[in-house]
Structure formats: C-alpha cells, structure tokens
Amino acid sequence: MLSKRLQGKIALVTGASRGIGRAIAKLFAEEGAKVVINYSRSEKEAASLAEEIKQQGGEALLVKADVSQAQEVKEMIKKVADEFGRIDILVNNAGILIQSPFLESTEDMWDTMMAVNLKGSYLCAKEVAPLMLKQKSGKIINISSVSGLAQKSALGNVPYAASKAGVIGLTRSLAVNLGPTINVNAICPGLVETDMSASLPPERRRIPVEEAPLQRIGRPEEIASAALFLASEESDFITGEAITVSGGRGMR
C-alpha cells in the first residue's frame, strides 16, 4: 500500500531511462510526485517509462540533456521550472562505467567518467539550488557507489572509483553550503542488477556476492526505496550522509 509520501512534489531524476534511475522515477511517481525523466541517449526507454507512469495516473515530463554539459543542464532546469514552477527533489543518478584495468585506462576514460559521474552532479546541483533556496526547501540525492568507499574489491576501476568518491565529497560539501534549507545526501549502492552491472566479467559479479552477508545482488527497486526515504519528510533531520545499500558488503 503506497502512502503517497511525495504527493504534489516535483522530482527531477537524471539518467532515468534505465536501471536504478528508472526504478527511482517509477517509485516517486507512484508515491505522488510529478517526475521529470532526464535522458541523454536512451529516448525510447525514457518514453516508455513516461507512458507507463501516465497509464498509472501519474505525470511525467521528458527532458533530453547531457548532464556533463553546462548549457544543456541550464536549459533542462529552465524547462522544468517553466513547466512546474519549482523543483523539490533532485536525484543525480546519471552515471557511466567504462571497464578497464588501471594500466590500460586512458585519459579519455578518466575525463568521460569524471564529466558524467562527478561534474554532472555538480552542474545539476548548482542549477537547482537557487530554486530550492528561493522556495526554502529541497532534497538533493546523489547516487554514488560502494566503489567510492574503501572497499578493496570495489576499487578495481580507478576512474570510476575516484569519480564516485568525489560524489561523496561533493555531497558533504553541498550539505554544508546549502544547509539549513536543502538536505543533501548520497546513496552508495553495492552491485545491483542493471545493464551496467551485466557488462561486468563473471568474477567481478561473483566477488561482491561472496562479500555481502545477504549473499545476493541487489535490485534497482531496493535502491529506489532508499531514495524515497531520503526524498520524503522522514529524512528531514538527515544531511551530508552517504548511506550504503549493499546487502552488508563492506561490513566484514
């Protein structure tokens, strides 16, 4: 039974066409939010999500934007503000993973992952913050990763791990700079069943399961539930935190 915890809220979810972002956008809509579905390349998947939300009685707006490009982010936020007049929740979910051992990684790989994973979160928060400050409320949720924490087996991809550690630092700094008006928190998922994780080698999928007390891969809907908590009034006294949702991975 849904409680409509986000009734009337305007929620922008970046990278919402697939995986974790899709699950978050869908759950937020079910909980009463009007959802802005941001996508960069996956237009077909984004449109199908919007249609699904509308068929269930919700409201969704599609906005194409590359979050690593400042001008596109500005245009996206303006479009949302023009349409709804406010933004109550920002979920910085857009992310990219390029698989490569450290010594085979390239400067381009580094730049691409930093641009989307870290810079994208910075740009979106920077454009949304003035709106939230003006309306005197707001929640920003950054999707980091256990790769951003000190967990050995999660640190195999150097640029990705560095970018996700940066997201945690960004989260804490934003919490300081935007308080007391805006709550800013991060979620650090463990291995989750998505297109991104499906591309991992079998060994990279096996080890996280063995490390986790719950002994399984997570589901996107489980990350969405954590995001719902952070987006709702129930988390009003929480800011600057990085919440790990990993089946206990890293506890051992």
C-alpha positions in Angstrom: 0.0 0.0 0.0 1.6 3.3 -1.2 1.4 6.2 1.2 1.8 9.0 -1.4 4.7 10.4 0.6 5.7 12.7 -2.3 2.3 13.9 -3.2 2.5 17.1 -5.2 6.3 17.2 -5.3 8.3 17.9 -8.4 11.2 15.4 -8.8 14.0 15.5 -11.4 15.8 12.2 -11.9 18.8 12.3 -14.2 19.7 9.2 -16.2 16.2 7.9 -15.5 15.6 5.8 -18.6 17.1 2.6 -17.3 18.3 0.8 -14.2 18.4 2.5 -10.9 17.2 5.8 -12.3 14.2 4.2 -13.9 13.2 2.4 -10.7 13.5 5.7 -8.7 11.4 7.7 -11.2 8.7 5.0 -11.2 8.5 4.7 -7.4 8.5 8.5 -7.0 5.6 8.7 -9.4 3.7 6.0 -7.6 4.2 8.0 -4.4 2.6 11.1 -5.9 5.5 13.1 -7.4 5.4 14.7 -10.8 8.5 13.2 -12.3 11.0 14.8 -14.8 12.7 12.0 -16.7 16.1 13.1 -17.9 17.9 11.0 -20.5 20.8 11.6 -22.9 20.7 8.8 -25.5 18.0 6.3 -24.5 15.0 8.1 -25.8 12.9 5.0 -26.5 13.4 3.7 -23.0 12.6 7.1 -21.4 9.5 7.5 -23.5 8.3 4.0 -22.5 8.8 4.9 -18.8 6.8 8.2 -19.2 4.0 6.3 -20.9 4.0 3.7 -18.1 3.8 6.5 -15.5 0.9 8.2 -17.3 -1.0 4.9 -17.7 -0.9 4.5 -13.9 -2.3 8.0 -13.4 0.9 9.9 -12.8 2.5 12.8 -14.6 5.9 12.7 -16.3 8.0 15.2 -18.4 10.7 14.0 -20.7 13.9 16.2 -20.9 16.9 15.3 -23.0 20.2 16.7 -21.7 23.8 15.6 -21.3 24.5 16.4 -17.6 28.2 16.9 -18.3 27.4 19.9 -20.5 26.6 23.1 -18.5 24.5 24.7 -21.2 22.3 21.6 -21.6 21.8 21.4 -17.8 20.8 25.1 -17.7 18.3 24.6 -20.4 16.9 21.5 -18.7 16.4 23.2 -15.4 14.8 26.2 -17.1 12.4 23.9 -18.9 11.4 22.2 -15.7 11.0 25.5 -13.9 8.9 26.9 -16.7 6.7 23.8 -16.7 6.2 23.3 -12.9 7.5 26.5 -11.3 9.6 24.6 -8.8 11.8 21.6 -8.2 11.5 19.8 -4.8 13.7 16.8 -5.4 16.9 16.3 -7.5 18.3 12.8 -7.9 21.7 12.9 -9.5 21.7 9.4 -10.9 23.2 9.7 -14.4 26.4 7.7 -14.5 28.8 5.9 -16.8 31.2 2.9 -16.3 33.9 2.1 -18.8 35.6 -1.1 -17.9 39.4 -1.1 -18.0 42.4 -2.2 -15.8 44.2 0.8 -14.4 47.3 0.5 -16.6 45.2 0.1 -19.7 42.9 3.0 -18.8 43.2 6.2 -20.8 42.9 10.0 -20.1 39.7 10.0 -22.2 38.2 7.3 -20.0 39.1 9.3 -16.9 37.7 12.5 -18.4 34.4 10.9 -19.5 33.6 9.2 -16.2 34.6 12.3 -14.2 32.5 14.5 -16.5 29.3 12.5 -16.2 29.6 11.0 -12.7 31.0 13.9 -10.8 30.8 17.1 -12.9 27.2 16.2 -13.9 26.1 16.0 -10.3 27.9 19.3 -9.6 26.3 21.1 -12.5 22.8 19.9 -11.8 23.0 20.8 -8.1 24.4 24.2 -9.0 21.4 25.0 -11.3 18.8 23.5 -9.0 20.0 25.0 -5.7 18.8 28.6 -6.4 15.3 27.4 -7.0 15.3 25.3 -3.8 16.8 28.2 -1.8 14.1 30.5 -3.1 11.3 28.1 -2.2 13.0 27.4 1.2 13.1 23.7 0.8 14.6 20.9 -1.2 16.2 17.5 -1.3 19.2 16.5 -3.3 20.2 12.9 -3.6 23.4 11.9 -5.2 23.9 8.3 -6.4 27.5 7.3 -5.5 28.7 3.7 -5.2 30.5 1.3 -2.8 33.3 2.0 -5.3 33.6 5.4 -3.7 34.3 3.8 -0.3 37.3 2.0 1.0 36.3 -1.5 -0.1 39.1 -3.4 -1.9 37.1 -5.4 -4.4 35.0 -2.4 -5.4 38.1 -0.3 -6.3 39.1 -2.2 -9.4 38.2 0.6 -11.8 40.3 3.6 -10.9 38.5 6.4 -12.7 35.0 5.2 -11.7 36.0 4.7 -8.1 37.6 8.2 -8.0 34.5 9.8 -9.5 32.2 8.1 -7.1 34.4 9.0 -4.1 34.2 12.6 -5.4 30.4 12.3 -5.4 30.6 11.6 -1.6 32.8 14.6 -1.1 30.5 16.8 -3.2 27.6 15.6 -1.1 29.1 16.6 2.2 30.3 19.9 0.9 26.9 20.7 -0.6 25.2 19.8 2.7 27.4 22.4 4.4 27.0 25.0 1.8 23.2 24.6 1.3 22.0 24.0 4.8 19.8 24.6 6.6 17.4 25.0 3.6 18.4 22.0 1.5 19.1 18.4 2.6 21.9 16.7 0.5 22.6 13.0 0.9 24.2 10.2 -1.1 23.3 6.6 -1.7 26.2 4.1 -2.2 24.7 1.0 -3.9 26.5 -2.3 -4.0 26.3 -4.5 -7.0 22.8 -4.0 -8.5 21.1 -5.9 -11.3 21.3 -3.3 -14.2 22.6 -3.1 -17.7 25.8 -1.6 -16.3 26.5 -4.5 -13.9 25.5 -7.1 -16.6 28.6 -5.9 -18.6 31.0 -6.9 -15.7 33.1 -10.0 -16.1 31.8 -13.0 -14.1 34.5 -12.7 -11.5 33.5 -9.1 -10.8 29.9 -10.2 -10.2 30.8 -13.2 -8.1 33.1 -11.5 -5.5 30.5 -8.8 -4.4 28.0 -11.6 -3.7 30.5 -13.5 -1.6 31.5 -10.4 0.3 27.9 -9.5 1.2 26.2 -11.1 4.3 23.0 -11.2 2.3 24.8 -13.2 -0.4 23.0 -11.7 -3.4 22.9 -8.9 -6.0 20.6 -6.0 -5.2 17.6 -4.9 -7.2 17.1 -1.4 -8.6 13.8 -1.2 -6.6 15.8 -1.6 -3.4 17.9 1.5 -4.2 14.7 3.3 -5.1 13.3 2.6 -1.7 16.3 4.3 0.0 15.9 7.3 -2.4 12.3 7.6 -1.4 13.2 7.7 2.2 15.7 10.5 1.6 13.3 12.4 -0.6 10.5 12.2 2.0 9.8 14.2 5.1 11.0 11.2 7.1 14.6 12.2 6.4 14.3 15.9 7.3 17.0 15.6 10.0 19.5 13.8 7.8 22.0 15.6 5.6 25.6 15.1 4.5 25.3 11.3 4.8 26.4 8.6 2.5 24.0 5.6 3.0 25.3 2.3 1.9 22.7 -0.1 0.3 24.8 -3.2 -0.5 23.5 -6.2 1.4 26.0 -5.6 4.1 29.0 -5.5 1.7 31.9 -3.8 3.4 30.8 -4.7 6.9 33.1 -7.6 7.1 
